[in-house]
C-alpha cells in the first residue's frame, strides 16, 4: 500500500451527536498533524509521516473518533472527503462507505 499521508473529513448531525477530538491511529504514523478537530457537524483529520520512516503497509487503525448521543435519532455519518497518498503524493486506491449513528433513548 505504501501509505504516507491521509486527509479525511466526515460529516454528522450535530443536533443528534457530538464528537470528541479525533485520536491518532497507527497508520500512517502521525508525525505531522495538519488538522485534528471535531466541531459543527464535521470531523477533520489530516496527518502525514516524515522521512526516514518507512511507508505504512498492512492493516491498522487510521483514526479513532468517539461520538456521544445528545438525543434519540439517526445521524448520517458521511465521508465528505478522503484522500490517501504515497510518499510522492500520488493517490492510493481506496473504498469509501458512508454509515449512520443510531441513538436510542
N, C-alpha and C positions, 0 to 999 in steps of 0.2 A: 504494500500500500504506500509506504514512504510518506506518511502524514507528517507535515511540518507546521501547518497553521490552520486555524478554524475561525470562522465568522458565523455566528448563529444569532438569529432573532426569532423569538416566539411571541405570539400574541394570545392573550386570555381576557376574560371578562372581569375587570377589577371590582365590580359590584358584587360578584359572587365569590371570588377567591382573591387572596393576596399572596404574594410570593416573597420568600426570603432571598437575600443576596445569593446568587449562584455560587456554589462551591466548586473549585477547580477539580478536575478529574486527573487521570494519569496519562491520557493521550489527547493531543500532544502535551508534552511537558510544558507547564505554564511558566516558561522562563520570562516572557514579557506578556503582561495582561494589558491590552489596549482598552478593554471595556469589560465591566463585570457589574451589571446593575439590573435591578428589578424595580419597575415603577410604572404607574399609569397604564396598566394593561399590556406591558411588554417586558420581556426578559432578554437582555443582550449580553453576549459573552464572546469576546474576541481575544484569542491567545495565539502565541507563536513560540516556537523553540528557538534557541540560538546555538550557533556552532561553538564548540566542536561536537555537540550532542548528535547522535545518530538519529535519523528519522524514525518515527514511531511506526511499528508494524505489529500485526497480530490483533488481539482484542483487548479492550479496556474501556474504562469509563471516560467520556469526554467532559461531562459536567453533571453536577447534581443540583437540581432545583426543587425546593420544597414549597408546596402550596398549602395554604390554610383556608378552609371553607369559612366564609363570612355569613352565608345563609344557604338555605336549600335551593338547588337549581343545578343547571348544567352549563359549564363554561367550555366552549370550544377551546382547544389548545392547538393553535395553528402555527406551522413553521412558515414564517413570513420570508425568511432569508436563511440560506445555508450555503456556505462556501467552504470547501476543504481543499487545501493546496499542498503541493510537494515543496521541497526546498527551493525550487526555481520559480515558485508562484504559479505553477500550472495546475489547473483544476483537476481534482481526482474524482472518479466516479462515486456517486452517492445515490441513496434511495431515501426519499422523503415521505413521511407518513404523518398526517395530522391525527389528532386524537381529541379526547374530551375529558374533563374532570367532572365527576358526578358527586354532588354534595347532598347528603340526606340529613334530615333533622335528627 
